[in-house]
Amino acid sequence: METKESKSIPLLTSYKMGPFNLSHRCSNRRLRIRVVVAPMTRQRAYGYIAQPQANYPDIPGIWTREQVEAWKPIVDAVHAKGGIFFCQIWHGGRVFNQDQPNGEAPVSSTDKPLTCNNIYGGQFTPPRRLRTEEIPAIVNDFRVAARNAMEAGFDGVEVHGAHGYLIDQFLKDKVNDRSDQYGGSLENRCRFAVEVVKAVVKEIGSDRVGIRLSPFADYMESGDSNPEALGLYMVQEMNKHGILYCHMVEPRMKLLEEMSECTESLTPMRKAFKGTFIVAGGYSREDGNKVVEEGGADLVGYGRTFLANPDLPRRFELDAPLNKYDRSTFYTSDPVVGYTDYPFLDNTDTSASC
């Protein structure tokens, strides 16, 4: 394949995130990068057990001994290629469409049901509002998950506080209608998220913890009336706990899978946060280079684009054409189709993996 001559670009410059020097294996050399793989929902586990292709009904968990053991060879394989691997830990809250143990309803900050359909076209089960005294147990679940992730060999964890899942259901005033210390004011709505991060930091150390936030998004009917204030408050709280990174979703990604025109910016949060600042949300090679060059972010997360292009940093280096992702295969349970079958630039060289 003929490609443009490689040249240095902002996305392919060196960066050290805490103790981690970031790089990408490409044939017999390593590219220095500011490109990271964004966490993506995968539904390719069976019985909540991670599979080598590593999932709702088939999402891999990390709360049991069997799950921890299943993750170990997967983590080892990533480390064998020089990768840095963080485990995103999350709780779906009311965004759950399966029967719970003993037929219980899913839990949330609220008892308001989702009015949208799930990805299978069915309705979500109406949630049960968590009682105040139940919340510490949920915080502890995150702590245990973080401990299990480290035992499985992960380099750290990312607390998922975005996209309408449980933590986001507490953060956003469109959802959170509580009258206790976890609802009402901005400080109260953020209390659960802060308690989770504090517990995880205490368990595994601040240099092994990141958080993902989407203050501007309205995924799963989880919007906020003042997203900039929410985002700024959260990064200031994260500074108090010295976490490694903050992973923010761009304001233009207000709705799932759609980019919209907007005037809002992550700049106030970027300036306020003292750790590594990662941005994600519809980035191309061009605007990824721009945001790094202009100081808007330290790192750029690519999800769907990286999924379809396992040698994405190499393609960025050469400004080579990109494979198009197939959205219809995103949430299938097939171990290969739409997951590990996208071609490399040179199909004879499969070592250029992330």
Secondary structure in CASP SS format (residue, H / E / C, confidence):
PFRMAT SS
TARGET T0000
AUTHOR 0000-0000-0000
METHOD secondary structure of the structure
MODEL  1
M C 1.00
E C 1.00
T C 1.00
K C 1.00
E C 1.00
S C 1.00
K C 1.00
S C 1.00
I C 1.00
P H 1.00
L H 1.00
L H 1.00
T C 1.00
S C 1.00
Y C 1.00
K E 1.00
M E 1.00
G C 1.00
P C 1.00
F E 1.00
N E 1.00
L C 1.00
S E 1.00
H E 1.00
R E 1.00
C E 1.00
S C 1.00
N C 1.00
R E 1.00
R E 1.00
L E 1.00
R E 1.00
I C 1.00
R C 1.00
V E 1.00
V E 1.00
V E 1.00
A C 1.00
P C 1.00
M C 1.00
T C 1.00
R C 1.00
Q C 1.00
R C 1.00
A C 1.00
Y E 1.00
G C 1.00
Y C 1.00
I E 1.00
A C 1.00
Q C 1.00
P C 1.00
Q C 1.00
A C 1.00
N C 1.00
Y C 1.00
P C 1.00
D C 1.00
I C 1.00
P C 1.00
G C 1.00
I C 1.00
W C 1.00
T C 1.00
R H 1.00
E H 1.00
Q H 1.00
V H 1.00
E H 1.00
A H 1.00
W H 1.00
K H 1.00
P H 1.00
I H 1.00
V H 1.00
D H 1.00
A H 1.00
V H 1.00
H H 1.00
A H 1.00
K C 1.00
G C 1.00
G C 1.00
I C 1.00
F C 1.00
F E 1.00
C E 1.00
Q E 1.00
I E 1.00
W C 1.00
H C 1.00
G C 1.00
G C 1.00
R C 1.00
V C 1.00
F C 1.00
N C 1.00
Q C 1.00
D C 1.00
Q C 1.00
P H 1.00
N H 1.00
G H 1.00
E C 1.00
A C 1.00
P C 1.00
V E 1.00
S E 1.00
S C 1.00
T C 1.00
D C 1.00
K C 1.00
P C 1.00
L C 1.00
T C 1.00
C C 1.00
N E 1.00
N C 1.00
I C 1.00
Y C 1.00
G C 1.00
G C 1.00
Q E 1.00
F C 1.00
T C 1.00
P C 1.00
P C 1.00
R E 1.00
R E 1.00
L C 1.00
R C 1.00
T H 1.00
E H 1.00
E H 1.00
I H 1.00
P H 1.00
A H 1.00
I H 1.00
V H 1.00
N H 1.00
D H 1.00
F H 1.00
R H 1.00
V H 1.00
A H 1.00
A H 1.00
R H 1.00
N H 1.00
A H 1.00
M H 1.00
E H 1.00
A H 1.00
G C 1.00
F C 1.00
D C 1.00
G E 1.00
V E 1.00
E E 1.00
V E 1.00
H E 1.00
G E 1.00
A C 1.00
H C 1.00
G C 1.00
Y C 1.00
L H 1.00
I H 1.00
D H 1.00
Q H 1.00
F H 1.00
L H 1.00
K C 1.00
D C 1.00
K C 1.00
V C 1.00
N C 1.00
D C 1.00
R C 1.00
S C 1.00
D C 1.00
Q C 1.00
Y C 1.00
G C 1.00
G C 1.00
S C 1.00
L H 1.00
E H 1.00
N H 1.00
R H 1.00
C H 1.00
R H 1.00
F H 1.00
A H 1.00
V H 1.00
E H 1.00
V H 1.00
V H 1.00
K H 1.00
A H 1.00
V H 1.00
V H 1.00
K H 1.00
E H 1.00
I H 1.00
G C 1.00
S H 1.00
D H 1.00
R H 1.00
V E 1.00
G E 1.00
I E 1.00
R E 1.00
L E 1.00
S C 1.00
P C 1.00
F C 1.00
A C 1.00
D C 1.00
Y H 1.00
M H 1.00
E H 1.00
S C 1.00
G C 1.00
D C 1.00
S C 1.00
N C 1.00
P H 1.00
E H 1.00
A H 1.00
L H 1.00
G H 1.00
L H 1.00
Y H 1.00
M H 1.00
V H 1.00
Q H 1.00
E H 1.00
M H 1.00
N H 1.00
K H 1.00
H H 1.00
G C 1.00
I C 1.00
L C 1.00
Y E 1.00
C E 1.00
H E 1.00
M E 1.00
V E 1.00
E C 1.00
P C 1.00
R C 1.00
M C 1.00
K C 1.00
L E 1.00
L C 1.00
E C 1.00
E E 1.00
M C 1.00
S C 1.00
E C 1.00
C C 1.00
T C 1.00
E C 1.00
S C 1.00
L C 1.00
T H 1.00
P H 1.00
M H 1.00
R H 1.00
K H 1.00
A H 1.00
F C 1.00
K C 1.00
G C 1.00
T E 1.00
F E 1.00
I E 1.00
V E 1.00
A E 1.00
G C 1.00
G C 1.00
Y C 1.00
S C 1.00
R H 1.00
E H 1.00
D H 1.00
G H 1.00
N H 1.00
K H 1.00
V H 1.00
V H 1.00
E H 1.00
E C 1.00
G C 1.00
G C 1.00
A C 1.00
D C 1.00
L E 1.00
V E 1.00
G E 1.00
Y E 1.00
G C 1.00
R H 1.00
T H 1.00
F H 1.00
L H 1.00
A H 1.00
N C 1.00
P C 1.00
D C 1.00
L H 1.00
P H 1.00
R H 1.00
R H 1.00
F H 1.00
E H 1.00
L H 1.00
D C 1.00
A C 1.00
P C 1.00
L C 1.00
N C 1.00
K C 1.00
Y C 1.00
D C 1.00
R H 1.00
S H 1.00
T H 1.00
F C 1.00
Y C 1.00
T C 1.00
S C 1.00
D C 1.00
P C 1.00
V C 1.00
V C 1.00
G C 1.00
Y C 1.00
T C 1.00
D C 1.00
Y C 1.00
P C 1.00
F C 1.00
L C 1.00
D C 1.00
N C 1.00
T C 1.00
D C 1.00
T C 1.00
S C 1.00
A C 1.00
S C 1.00
C C 1.00
END
